[in-house]
């Protein structure tokens, strides 16, 4: 998955959420650290290391 595009799509309301599995987290983290609008997205942690990212309200 292209997490840079997914984060922008999430910010802009194109998609509702991004689901990140523990094995994909390092790739997501790279995109997240470069994402200038971190305050527009919130993460919800689940069991087994899964995280769902949604637009902050």
PDB file of N, CA, C and O in Angstrom:
ATOM      1  N   UNK A   1       0.832  -1.182   0.000  1.00  0.00           N
ATOM      2  CA  UNK A   1       0.000   0.000   0.000  1.00  0.00           C
ATOM      3  C   UNK A   1       0.879   1.249   0.000  1.00  0.00           C
ATOM      4  O   UNK A   1       1.927   1.284   0.646  1.00  0.00           O
ATOM      5  N   UNK A   2       0.449   2.251  -0.718  1.00  0.00           N
ATOM      6  CA  UNK A   2       1.141   3.539  -0.732  1.00  0.00           C
ATOM      7  C   UNK A   2       0.600   4.361   0.435  1.00  0.00           C
ATOM      8  O   UNK A   2      -0.442   5.004   0.316  1.00  0.00           O
ATOM      9  N   UNK A   3       1.305   4.337   1.554  1.00  0.00           N
ATOM     10  CA  UNK A   3       0.815   5.002   2.754  1.00  0.00           C
ATOM     11  C   UNK A   3       0.835   6.524   2.637  1.00  0.00           C
ATOM     12  O   UNK A   3       0.011   7.191   3.263  1.00  0.00           O
ATOM     13  N   UNK A   4       1.739   7.084   1.864  1.00  0.00           N
ATOM     14  CA  UNK A   4       1.737   8.537   1.665  1.00  0.00           C
ATOM     15  C   UNK A   4       0.429   8.977   1.014  1.00  0.00           C
ATOM     16  O   UNK A   4      -0.211   9.926   1.466  1.00  0.00           O
ATOM     17  N   UNK A   5       0.043   8.283  -0.044  1.00  0.00           N
ATOM     18  CA  UNK A   5      -1.216   8.599  -0.725  1.00  0.00           C
ATOM     19  C   UNK A   5      -2.405   8.311   0.191  1.00  0.00           C
ATOM     20  O   UNK A   5      -3.357   9.090   0.241  1.00  0.00           O
ATOM     21  N   UNK A   6      -2.349   7.200   0.909  1.00  0.00           N
ATOM     22  CA  UNK A   6      -3.449   6.847   1.801  1.00  0.00           C
ATOM     23  C   UNK A   6      -3.641   7.904   2.887  1.00  0.00           C
ATOM     24  O   UNK A   6      -4.778   8.244   3.215  1.00  0.00           O
ATOM     25  N   UNK A   7      -2.568   8.423   3.443  1.00  0.00           N
ATOM     26  CA  UNK A   7      -2.682   9.462   4.466  1.00  0.00           C
ATOM     27  C   UNK A   7      -3.300  10.735   3.894  1.00  0.00           C
ATOM     28  O   UNK A   7      -4.140  11.365   4.537  1.00  0.00           O
ATOM     29  N   UNK A   8      -2.887  11.106   2.697  1.00  0.00           N
ATOM     30  CA  UNK A   8      -3.486  12.287   2.058  1.00  0.00           C
ATOM     31  C   UNK A   8      -4.954  12.044   1.738  1.00  0.00           C
ATOM     32  O   UNK A   8      -5.787  12.929   1.934  1.00  0.00           O
ATOM     33  N   UNK A   9      -5.275  10.854   1.247  1.00  0.00           N
ATOM     34  CA  UNK A   9      -6.678  10.514   0.965  1.00  0.00           C
ATOM     35  C   UNK A   9      -7.508  10.543   2.248  1.00  0.00           C
ATOM     36  O   UNK A   9      -8.655  10.990   2.236  1.00  0.00           O
ATOM     37  N   UNK A  10      -6.943  10.075   3.336  1.00  0.00           N
ATOM     38  CA  UNK A  10      -7.639  10.097   4.620  1.00  0.00           C
ATOM     39  C   UNK A  10      -7.869  11.534   5.074  1.00  0.00           C
ATOM     40  O   UNK A  10      -8.972  11.887   5.493  1.00  0.00           O
ATOM     41  N   UNK A  11      -6.852  12.346   4.993  1.00  0.00           N
ATOM     42  CA  UNK A  11      -6.953  13.761   5.373  1.00  0.00           C
ATOM     43  C   UNK A  11      -8.022  14.474   4.560  1.00  0.00           C
ATOM     44  O   UNK A  11      -8.774  15.290   5.093  1.00  0.00           O
ATOM     45  N   UNK A  12      -8.088  14.167   3.275  1.00  0.00           N
ATOM     46  CA  UNK A  12      -9.005  14.855   2.367  1.00  0.00           C
ATOM     47  C   UNK A  12     -10.396  14.221   2.304  1.00  0.00           C
ATOM     48  O   UNK A  12     -11.253  14.695   1.557  1.00  0.00           O
ATOM     49  N   UNK A  13     -10.629  13.166   3.070  1.00  0.00           N
ATOM     50  CA  UNK A  13     -11.940  12.547   3.123  1.00  0.00           C
ATOM     51  C   UNK A  13     -12.253  11.603   1.982  1.00  0.00           C
ATOM     52  O   UNK A  13     -13.408  11.212   1.808  1.00  0.00           O
ATOM     53  N   UNK A  14     -11.260  11.230   1.206  1.00  0.00           N
ATOM     54  CA  UNK A  14     -11.454  10.292   0.100  1.00  0.00           C
ATOM     55  C   UNK A  14     -11.702   8.883   0.637  1.00  0.00           C
ATOM     56  O   UNK A  14     -12.517   8.138   0.093  1.00  0.00           O
ATOM     57  N   UNK A  15     -10.992   8.522   1.711  1.00  0.00           N
ATOM     58  CA  UNK A  15     -11.201   7.239   2.378  1.00  0.00           C
ATOM     59  C   UNK A  15     -11.532   7.500   3.844  1.00  0.00           C
ATOM     60  O   UNK A  15     -11.240   8.577   4.364  1.00  0.00           O
ATOM     61  N   UNK A  16     -12.137   6.526   4.510  1.00  0.00           N
ATOM     62  CA  UNK A  16     -12.561   6.700   5.895  1.00  0.00           C
ATOM     63  C   UNK A  16     -11.522   6.250   6.917  1.00  0.00           C
ATOM     64  O   UNK A  16     -11.470   6.778   8.027  1.00  0.00           O
ATOM     65  N   UNK A  17     -10.692   5.270   6.542  1.00  0.00           N
ATOM     66  CA  UNK A  17      -9.720   4.765   7.498  1.00  0.00           C
ATOM     67  C   UNK A  17      -8.597   4.010   6.791  1.00  0.00           C
ATOM     68  O   UNK A  17      -8.721   3.589   5.641  1.00  0.00           O
ATOM     69  N   UNK A  18      -7.507   3.860   7.522  1.00  0.00           N
ATOM     70  CA  UNK A  18      -6.372   3.047   7.086  1.00  0.00           C
ATOM     71  C   UNK A  18      -6.141   2.012   8.179  1.00  0.00           C
ATOM     72  O   UNK A  18      -5.996   2.365   9.350  1.00  0.00           O
ATOM     73  N   UNK A  19      -6.107   0.755   7.808  1.00  0.00           N
ATOM     74  CA  UNK A  19      -5.814  -0.319   8.750  1.00  0.00           C
ATOM     75  C   UNK A  19      -4.380  -0.774   8.539  1.00  0.00           C
ATOM     76  O   UNK A  19      -3.988  -1.147   7.433  1.00  0.00           O
ATOM     77  N   UNK A  20      -3.598  -0.739   9.619  1.00  0.00           N
ATOM     78  CA  UNK A  20      -2.185  -1.095   9.527  1.00  0.00           C
ATOM     79  C   UNK A  20      -1.930  -2.324  10.393  1.00  0.00           C
ATOM     80  O   UNK A  20      -2.212  -2.333  11.591  1.00  0.00           O
ATOM     81  N   UNK A  21      -1.398  -3.344   9.764  1.00  0.00           N
ATOM     82  CA  UNK A  21      -1.014  -4.580  10.451  1.00  0.00           C
ATOM     83  C   UNK A  21       0.395  -4.390  11.026  1.00  0.00           C
ATOM     84  O   UNK A  21       1.170  -3.580  10.516  1.00  0.00           O
ATOM     85  N   UNK A  22       0.721  -5.129  12.076  1.00  0.00           N
ATOM     86  CA  UNK A  22       2.057  -4.990  12.677  1.00  0.00           C
ATOM     87  C   UNK A  22       3.209  -5.183  11.685  1.00  0.00           C
ATOM     88  O   UNK A  22       4.235  -4.512  11.788  1.00  0.00           O
ATOM     89  N   UNK A  23       3.042  -6.089  10.739  1.00  0.00           N
ATOM     90  CA  UNK A  23       4.118  -6.335   9.771  1.00  0.00           C
ATOM     91  C   UNK A  23       4.305  -5.164   8.814  1.00  0.00           C
ATOM     92  O   UNK A  23       5.385  -5.004   8.247  1.00  0.00           O
ATOM     93  N   UNK A  24       3.272  -4.341   8.623  1.00  0.00           N
ATOM     94  CA  UNK A  24       3.352  -3.189   7.719  1.00  0.00           C
ATOM     95  C   UNK A  24       3.710  -1.900   8.438  1.00  0.00           C
ATOM     96  O   UNK A  24       3.948  -0.879   7.793  1.00  0.00           O
ATOM     97  N   UNK A  25       3.753  -1.931   9.773  1.00  0.00           N
ATOM     98  CA  UNK A  25       3.944  -0.700  10.519  1.00  0.00           C
ATOM     99  C   UNK A  25       5.244   0.045  10.179  1.00  0.00           C
ATOM    100  O   UNK A  25       5.213   1.273  10.094  1.00  0.00           O
ATOM    101  N   UNK A  26       6.382  -0.633   9.980  1.00  0.00           N
ATOM    102  CA  UNK A  26       7.593   0.125   9.631  1.00  0.00           C
ATOM    103  C   UNK A  26       7.432   0.967   8.347  1.00  0.00           C
ATOM    104  O   UNK A  26       7.929   2.091   8.278  1.00  0.00           O
ATOM    105  N   UNK A  27       6.745   0.427   7.345  1.00  0.00           N
ATOM    106  CA  UNK A  27       6.509   1.209   6.118  1.00  0.00           C
ATOM    107  C   UNK A  27       5.557   2.362   6.394  1.00  0.00           C
ATOM    108  O   UNK A  27       5.754   3.467   5.887  1.00  0.00           O
ATOM    109  N   UNK A  28       4.521   2.112   7.200  1.00  0.00           N
ATOM    110  CA  UNK A  28       3.598   3.177   7.555  1.00  0.00           C
ATOM    111  C   UNK A  28       4.321   4.269   8.348  1.00  0.00           C
ATOM    112  O   UNK A  28       4.109   5.456   8.100  1.00  0.00           O
ATOM    113  N   UNK A  29       5.159   3.880   9.287  1.00  0.00           N
ATOM    114  CA  UNK A  29       5.866   4.832  10.140  1.00  0.00           C
ATOM    115  C   UNK A  29       6.715   5.797   9.325  1.00  0.00           C
ATOM    116  O   UNK A  29       6.805   6.980   9.656  1.00  0.00           O
ATOM    117  N   UNK A  30       7.332   5.303   8.268  1.00  0.00           N
ATOM    118  CA  UNK A  30       8.140   6.174   7.394  1.00  0.00           C
ATOM    119  C   UNK A  30       7.245   7.236   6.764  1.00  0.00           C
ATOM    120  O   UNK A  30       7.600   8.414   6.761  1.00  0.00           O
ATOM    121  N   UNK A  31       6.100   6.840   6.236  1.00  0.00           N
ATOM    122  CA  UNK A  31       5.177   7.798   5.622  1.00  0.00           C
ATOM    123  C   UNK A  31       4.628   8.750   6.681  1.00  0.00           C
ATOM    124  O   UNK A  31       4.487   9.945   6.425  1.00  0.00           O
ATOM    125  N   UNK A  32       4.318   8.229   7.864  1.00  0.00           N
ATOM    126  CA  UNK A  32       3.762   9.038   8.948  1.00  0.00           C
ATOM    127  C   UNK A  32       4.750  10.109   9.390  1.00  0.00           C
ATOM    128  O   UNK A  32       4.359  11.252   9.623  1.00  0.00           O
ATOM    129  N   UNK A  33       6.022   9.754   9.508  1.00  0.00           N
ATOM    130  CA  UNK A  33       7.015  10.717   9.981  1.00  0.00           C
ATOM    131  C   UNK A  33       7.212  11.862   8.989  1.00  0.00           C
ATOM    132  O   UNK A  33       7.623  12.953   9.382  1.00  0.00           O
ATOM    133  N   UNK A  34       6.926  11.627   7.715  1.00  0.00           N
ATOM    134  CA  UNK A  34       7.045  12.670   6.696  1.00  0.00           C
ATOM    135  C   UNK A  34       5.723  13.406   6.445  1.00  0.00           C
ATOM    136  O   UNK A  34       5.695  14.363   5.671  1.00  0.00           O
ATOM    137  N   UNK A  35       4.639  12.979   7.081  1.00  0.00           N
ATOM    138  CA  UNK A  35       3.310  13.534   6.841  1.00  0.00           C
ATOM    139  C   UNK A  35       3.137  14.841   7.623  1.00  0.00           C
ATOM    140  O   UNK A  35       3.169  14.823   8.854  1.00  0.00           O
ATOM    141  N   UNK A  36       2.954  15.973   6.934  1.00  0.00           N
ATOM    142  CA  UNK A  36       2.904  17.270   7.631  1.00  0.00           C
ATOM    143  C   UNK A  36       1.580  17.572   8.339  1.00  0.00           C
ATOM    144  O   UNK A  36       1.476  18.587   9.027  1.00  0.00           O
ATOM    145  N   UNK A  37       0.581  16.723   8.188  1.00  0.00           N
ATOM    146  CA  UNK A  37      -0.741  16.994   8.771  1.00  0.00           C
ATOM    147  C   UNK A  37      -1.107  15.956   9.823  1.00  0.00           C
ATOM    148  O   UNK A  37      -2.250  15.502   9.871  1.00  0.00           O
ATOM    149  N   UNK A  38      -0.157  15.578  10.660  1.00  0.00           N
ATOM    150  CA  UNK A  38      -0.392  14.526  11.650  1.00  0.00           C
ATOM    151  C   UNK A  38      -1.546  14.848  12.589  1.00  0.00           C
ATOM    152  O   UNK A  38      -2.208  13.937  13.087  1.00  0.00           O
ATOM    153  N   UNK A  39      -1.795  16.122  12.836  1.00  0.00           N
ATOM    154  CA  UNK A  39      -2.870  16.490  13.755  1.00  0.00           C
ATOM    155  C   UNK A  39      -4.259  16.296  13.151  1.00  0.00           C
ATOM    156  O   UNK A  39      -5.256  16.485  13.848  1.00  0.00           O
ATOM    157  N   UNK A  40      -4.348  15.925  11.873  1.00  0.00           N
ATOM    158  CA  UNK A  40      -5.645  15.687  11.237  1.00  0.00           C
ATOM    159  C   UNK A  40      -6.035  14.216  11.260  1.00  0.00           C
ATOM    160  O   UNK A  40      -7.112  13.852  10.786  1.00  0.00           O
ATOM    161  N   UNK A  41      -5.167  13.366  11.807  1.00  0.00           N
ATOM    162  CA  UNK A  41      -5.383  11.915  11.806  1.00  0.00           C
ATOM    163  C   UNK A  41      -5.180  11.391  13.221  1.00  0.00           C
ATOM    164  O   UNK A  41      -4.288  11.841  13.940  1.00  0.00           O
ATOM    165  N   UNK A  42      -6.021  10.429  13.613  1.00  0.00           N
ATOM    166  CA  UNK A  42      -5.845   9.796  14.917  1.00  0.00           C
ATOM    167  C   UNK A  42      -5.738   8.288  14.740  1.00  0.00           C
ATOM    168  O   UNK A  42      -6.354   7.710  13.844  1.00  0.00           O
ATOM    169  N   UNK A  43      -4.959   7.667  15.594  1.00  0.00           N
ATOM    170  CA  UNK A  43      -4.797   6.225  15.553  1.00  0.00           C
ATOM    171  C   UNK A  43      -5.537   5.566  16.689  1.00  0.00           C
ATOM    172  O   UNK A  43      -5.565   6.080  17.807  1.00  0.00           O
ATOM    173  N   UNK A  44      -6.138   4.428  16.402  1.00  0.00           N
ATOM    174  CA  UNK A  44      -6.840   3.640  17.406  1.00  0.00           C
ATOM    175  C   UNK A  44      -6.170   2.275  17.463  1.00  0.00           C
ATOM    176  O   UNK A  44      -6.203   1.513  16.497  1.00  0.00           O
ATOM    177  N   UNK A  45      -5.566   1.977  18.599  1.00  0.00           N
ATOM    178  CA  UNK A  45      -4.842   0.713  18.753  1.00  0.00           C
ATOM    179  C   UNK A  45      -5.811  -0.422  19.048  1.00  0.00           C
ATOM    180  O   UNK A  45      -6.793  -0.246  19.769  1.00  0.00           O
ATOM    181  N   UNK A  46      -5.522  -1.588  18.481  1.00  0.00           N
ATOM    182  CA  UNK A  46      -6.300  -2.798  18.698  1.00  0.00           C
ATOM    183  C   UNK A  46      -5.377  -3.887  19.231  1.00  0.00           C
ATOM    184  O   UNK A  46      -4.167  -3.692  19.346  1.00  0.00           O
ATOM    185  N   UNK A  47      -5.948  -5.003  19.545  1.00  0.00           N
ATOM    186  CA  UNK A  47      -5.148  -6.140  20.006  1.00  0.00           C
ATOM    187  C   UNK A  47      -4.207  -6.620  18.906  1.00  0.00           C
ATOM    188  O   UNK A  47      -4.441  -6.407  17.716  1.00  0.00           O
ATOM    189  N   UNK A  48      -3.158  -7.261  19.336  1.00  0.00           N
ATOM    190  CA  UNK A  48      -2.179  -7.890  18.441  1.00  0.00           C
ATOM    191  C   UNK A  48      -1.441  -6.880  17.568  1.00  0.00           C
ATOM    192  O   UNK A  48      -0.938  -7.242  16.504  1.00  0.00           O
ATOM    193  N   UNK A  49      -1.369  -5.630  17.993  1.00  0.00           N
ATOM    194  CA  UNK A  49      -0.572  -4.637  17.284  1.00  0.00           C
ATOM    195  C   UNK A  49      -1.223  -3.980  16.087  1.00  0.00           C
ATOM    196  O   UNK A  49      -0.566  -3.213  15.383  1.00  0.00           O
ATOM    197  N   UNK A  50      -2.475  -4.251  15.836  1.00  0.00           N
ATOM    198  CA  UNK A  50      -3.168  -3.630  14.706  1.00  0.00           C
ATOM    199  C   UNK A  50      -3.585  -2.211  15.100  1.00  0.00           C
ATOM    200  O   UNK A  50      -3.958  -1.957  16.246  1.00  0.00           O
ATOM    201  N   UNK A  51      -3.517  -1.297  14.137  1.00  0.00           N
ATOM    202  CA  UNK A  51      -3.897   0.094  14.376  1.00  0.00           C
ATOM    203  C   UNK A  51      -4.779   0.565  13.225  1.00  0.00           C
ATOM    204  O   UNK A  51      -4.486   0.303  12.059  1.00  0.00           O
ATOM    205  N   UNK A  52      -5.862   1.262  13.564  1.00  0.00           N
ATOM    206  CA  UNK A  52      -6.731   1.883  12.580  1.00  0.00           C
ATOM    207  C   UNK A  52      -6.555   3.378  12.673  1.00  0.00           C
ATOM    208  O   UNK A  52      -6.645   3.946  13.762  1.00  0.00           O
ATOM    209  N   UNK A  53      -6.304   4.028  11.548  1.00  0.00           N
ATOM    210  CA  UNK A  53      -6.153   5.478  11.495  1.00  0.00           C
ATOM    211  C   UNK A  53      -7.389   6.077  10.841  1.00  0.00           C
ATOM    212  O   UNK A  53      -7.844   5.609   9.798  1.00  0.00           O
ATOM    213  N   UNK A  54      -7.928   7.128  11.474  1.00  0.00           N
ATOM    214  CA  UNK A  54      -9.107   7.816  10.984  1.00  0.00           C
ATOM    215  C   UNK A  54      -8.855   9.322  11.034  1.00  0.00           C
ATOM    216  O   UNK A  54      -7.941   9.795  11.710  1.00  0.00           O
ATOM    217  N   UNK A  55      -9.691  10.064  10.298  1.00  0.00           N
ATOM    218  CA  UNK A  55      -9.605  11.518  10.373  1.00  0.00           C
ATOM    219  C   UNK A  55     -10.012  11.958  11.774  1.00  0.00           C
ATOM    220  O   UNK A  55     -11.001  11.478  12.327  1.00  0.00           O
ATOM    221  N   UNK A  56      -9.233  12.880  12.337  1.00  0.00           N
ATOM    222  CA  UNK A  56      -9.588  13.439  13.644  1.00  0.00           C
ATOM    223  C   UNK A  56     -10.798  14.342  13.476  1.00  0.00           C
ATOM    224  O   UNK A  56     -10.929  15.049  12.477  1.00  0.00           O
ATOM    225  N   UNK A  57     -11.672  14.308  14.457  1.00  0.00           N
ATOM    226  CA  UNK A  57     -12.888  15.130  14.374  1.00  0.00           C
ATOM    227  C   UNK A  57     -12.813  16.294  15.315  1.00  0.00           C
ATOM    228  O   UNK A  57     -13.746  17.095  15.382  1.00  0.00           O
TER     229      UNK A  57
END
